[in-house]
Amino acid sequence: MTTQRRSSWLDGEAALSRILSRQLGAAWEKAKPRVQRMGEQAANEGSTWAAQADRNPPKLVTHDRSGERIDEIDYHHSYRQLQQLGYGGGIVAASYDPALAPERGDAPKSLTFGLGYLFGQAEAGMYCPVCMTDGAAYLLQKFGTSELKERFLTRLGTSDMNRVFTGAMFLTEKQGGSDVGQITTTAKGGQGVPGEAVKLYGDKWFCSNVDADVIMILARPEGATAGTRGLGLYVLPRHLENGQRNAYRVNRIKDKLGERSFPSGEVTLEGATAYLLGGPGEGFQQMTVMLNLSRLYNAIASVAVMRRAVVESIAWAEERVAFGKKVIEHPLMAETLMDMASEQRLALNWAFRGVSLMDRLESGKATEEERRTLRMLTPLLKYVLGKLAVSLASEGVEALGGNGYIEDWPLARVLRDAQVLPIWEGTTNILVLDTFRALRKESGHEALFSELERGISESPGDLQPRLGQMFEELKTALTELVSDATGEHAWRDWTDRASFLWNVTTSFSKSLGYGTATDERAARRVFSKYARSTLLRKDRATAADVRAIAFT
Ligand SMILES: Cc1cc2nc3c(=O)[nH]c(=O)nc-3n(C[C@H](O)[C@H](O)[C@H](O)COP(=O)(O)OP(=O)(O)OC[C@H]3O[C@@H](n4cnc5c(N)ncnc54)[C@H](O)[C@@H]3O)c2cc1C
């Protein structure tokens, strides 16, 4: 069913190897066999398992044969294989497992996301539980007591399938997803001491990976203030220390548009035992720390979806003959594919710029400027790339013609799965609001502007006047927006312009390790496509150009 079979998706994308080699440094040689293996398996059996798991979604089994409530999930065996590939392949363990230290060097997130990117090209569904498992581990590492770490972190961060725990986030309630300040789930008991046990009561409305072993859950301690300030974050284990099922019910699992391979449940907490992570009232702040990681996961998944769309579209166009020649040889098709491949290349470069900043932050090497750059970049990456993933997946479906729309071919599923990317971990408007929060509270524009200044100075000379003019317009617009009481109406428009400049200029930047001939060509194309110039673009793409930009 997969049109394109490659020995490894790593070999098929030279740009990825360049990025990982640069970011991992000396550790790359040690990490390479693992990444290569992931690239091979994702391209071959991983893609088959993903298609099977999508067609055979999990089922909720509420009772056993004796009528006892069990709330277990019955998975198709293909999903178990995907778990083996994802967790066993080390996507999460790359950042935590001591055994993988030589492979990650100082760049744990580059290894995690290198593996995750390849996995996500096969299966954007189970990638979500993987993301939440990392999120749970990340939170425990930062805020957990030594007891909580010992009990949960060591098993969330392992690639040993006999021991591994998976994670989940139960945040959203019926009345509030974006607006988590509306959360009504209540935590009873406890004095607000980190690690202490409480009992949880209430309903959660979106609980993906609902049978996870370790769940991060937002709740409000009894009597705490309203809004986000009163919230606490708790660790909810699926099983109690005595091995019994914890006191919550899975009411049903949702019938989703895509991402069908894993279960998203609706849950009622009936006095479930959970442990306070950090202090009382710190829950919202901790959740935002976790969101920085999960938004990066989302951005990488988006680039992976785009890559799959590009690879499948090119493979098809290389074989399909229409009007006497391969469709890739037709000028308009070559241009279409060239645009897709160019946008994907820029997305890859930009997203891994974010990953490299996160590595610096996590290793304690980041300057204050780099911290603020990442703070600005994270919502923008998630915003722009989530939307672009849907757009490229849709273009890919069309590139395959009628077959693209048919579920026997992979891109129909890829498109269905992609639609979640702009929604979870913050919808588009919420990300715009977050961007402006970073601008106002942390002077994020200073970091953004110095990043753009550097990028523009490294851009080709003939483009610098236009890029410079757009940059000046951006700065002027921001000054106006800040003093305009109705400015919020224009925030999304401003965010679009800022992220467009940032995305394009990153790929021109040699000092960041980009700026190869293919990076430059891709960035020029994307720039001319969206810069709304009245001139028709001069770049003419051939089939050979498409292959060069996609695979070198
Ligand atoms: C497949 C899937 C799996 C999920 N899994 C999980 C999970 O495991 N755990 C979990 O906690 N959640 C999960 N979610 C929930 C998801 O995180 C929320 O749906 C998302 O955060 C949006 O919240 P909402 O649905 O309440 O939408 P709302 O907050 O009601 O938003 C509706 C619309 O209003 C817009 N909007 C809201 N506020 C503003 C504002 N101030 N200004 C401008 N526009 C605004 C939004 O952008 C959006 O377009 C999942 C969702 C999906 C689809």
The ligand as a Gaussian input file, in Angstrom:
#p B3LYP/6-31G(d) Opt

LIG

0 1
 C       -8.082000      13.720000      19.246000
 C       -7.993000      14.588000      20.443000
 C       -7.319000      14.137000      21.549000
 C       -7.231000      14.922000      22.700000
 N       -6.584000      14.421000      23.776000
 C       -6.524000      15.155000      24.917000
 C       -5.902000      14.638000      26.089000
 O       -5.350000      13.551000      26.079000
 N       -5.917000      15.383000      27.211000
 C       -6.506000      16.599000      27.264000
 O       -6.486000      17.221000      28.307000
 N       -7.106000      17.129000      26.163000
 C       -7.134000      16.428000      25.013000
 N       -7.753000      16.943000      23.886000
 C       -8.467000      18.187000      24.013000
 C       -7.796000      19.362000      23.357000
 O       -6.606000      19.684000      24.026000
 C       -8.811000      20.501000      23.356000
 O       -9.870000      20.118000      22.501000
 C       -8.200000      21.806000      22.911000
 O       -7.318000      22.284000      23.871000
 C       -9.278000      22.870000      22.652000
 O      -10.114000      22.998000      23.751000
 P      -11.698000      22.933000      23.567000
 O      -12.024000      21.683000      22.834000
 O      -12.334000      23.135000      24.897000
 O      -12.058000      24.145000      22.625000
 P      -12.443000      25.615000      23.096000
 O      -11.484000      26.080000      24.114000
 O      -13.870000      25.661000      23.409000
 O      -12.163000      26.419000      21.766000
 C      -13.101000      26.503000      20.689000
 C      -12.577000      27.504000      19.676000
 O      -12.547000      28.786000      20.270000
 C      -11.283000      29.391000      20.101000
 N      -10.994000      30.190000      21.292000
 C      -11.075000      29.814000      22.601000
 N      -10.698000      30.819000      23.399000
 C      -10.360000      31.863000      22.594000
 C       -9.904000      33.196000      22.823000
 N       -9.663000      33.659000      24.044000
 N       -9.659000      33.978000      21.745000
 C       -9.852000      33.515000      20.486000
 N      -10.297000      32.281000      20.214000
 C      -10.540000      31.460000      21.252000
 C      -10.302000      28.244000      19.938000
 O       -9.166000      28.650000      19.190000
 C      -11.154000      27.206000      19.215000
 O      -11.053000      27.368000      17.836000
 C       -7.831000      16.190000      22.729000
 C       -8.497000      16.658000      21.586000
 C       -8.575000      15.877000      20.463000
 C       -9.303000      16.401000      19.264000

